[in-house]
Every structure is written in C-alpha cells, then in structure tokens.
Amino acid sequence: MVDLEKYKNNGWGLSKKCFQDIQNIVEKFKSKEINVVEFGSGISTVFLVDLINEGHDLKIVSFDNSVEYATKITHPNLKTYITELVDCYDGDFETQFQKGKYEEKFFQKKITPVHTRQKNTFYSIEEGQLSDRIDIMIVDGPHGNGRNIAFLHGVNRLGSGSYVVIDDYNHYDFVERFQMLFRDTELIAESNTGGINQWELGGIYKIFKII
C-alpha cells in the first residue's frame, strides 16, 4: 500500500479519499494489465507510477498542456504528452455529443489565453496516442466545460468494467454529458465535501463503473 500522505496538495489535485478509491479499484483488477488514461498530469501521475512500483501492472498515458505543472517523473510504462489546446464552436460541440463521436475536423488551435472558465477546450490528441481499450479514465483537466470532450475520446474505448473518475464534477455538466454517451453506469464512490481542507475532507469527485 502506498503512503497517501506523499500526494498531499492544496486542492489543485485529487484528494486523499479519491486516491484511496482509485487504489481500491486498481486492486480489483488482480493480475490483469490495466490501461489508465489521465487528462491532467501531475501529482496523480506520481501516484499511478508508485502503484506500478507496488507491483500493479499499469500502462499509463497522461495528457497536459503545461510544462510547468505536468509531471516530471518518468517510467517505462508511462507516456506523458504535453499538447496544445484546441477548441470548437458551441454548435459543433453539441453535434459531437448528439452523434456520440469525436470529430477532429471541428477543432482548431486555441488562440485565446488559458484561463479557468475557457470554453469547449481540450487537449490536442493525435491518432494512436490512446489505446484501443481504457480500463480507468481520470478526468481532471483542462479547465472549463471542454473537459467533457474526454468522454468523446472514451467512446469505443471504455467498455463494461471500465471506471471513470470525474474530479470537480459540480463545476459543469460533466456527469450529464458522460451519461449521454454511457447510459449503463454505476456510481461506486463520491465526495462532495469541498471546503478549505479538501485533502482530508474528501474533495469533490465521482467515480463511475460502466456496466
């Protein structure tokens, strides 16, 4: 068992309880190779690599747009991509969710400054950077409602028995968008305590299992 106090943060990362829940999920897979994708790299990446060092067979792909905040850790089972941000128009955003399909043609390089309420913005992901099967998806970046685009990338990759961690689920319609694309889900863990001491109190997140 990893020492969770190692990952203590000031609220700009997953909480202690969330790390514990993810560790419990990893342990359910037993000897199976686990494909993990995280959107938003940093402290959580260190945690995932430490799980490998504890004997779990994780293959991790991590995305971020910030050289400053993304993890600096390296491991043979970790691929970290520092990408540009792309965005799309409202109508094209809605079209993709109605069709249940990510379409690269709708996106262009984001030219406005990065901020916490940016619109329809996500990481620029190239074909082949994501594995065909995702067992655990951690959605913790970038800022804004465009974080929903992670779920579009999960279509045909997330299947029965996959888990999705949605941090700060109350900031936008993340849960509703996720369930538009994945209708058969089970809520297996959550916390909505928030507050100043999010590390100890639990933070705000939900974890779903696709059934």
Secondary structure, DSSP 8 states (H G I E B T S, - for coil): ---GGGG--SSSS--HHHHHHHHHHHHHTTTS-EEEEEES-SHHHHHHHHHHHTT--EEEEEEES-TTTS-----TTEEEEE--EEE--HHHHHHHHHHT---GGG-EE--S---TT-SSEEE---TTSS-S-EEEEEE--SSSGGGGHHHHHHTTTEEEEEEEEEETTTTTTHHHHHHHH--SEEEEEEEE--SS-HHHH--EEEEEEE-
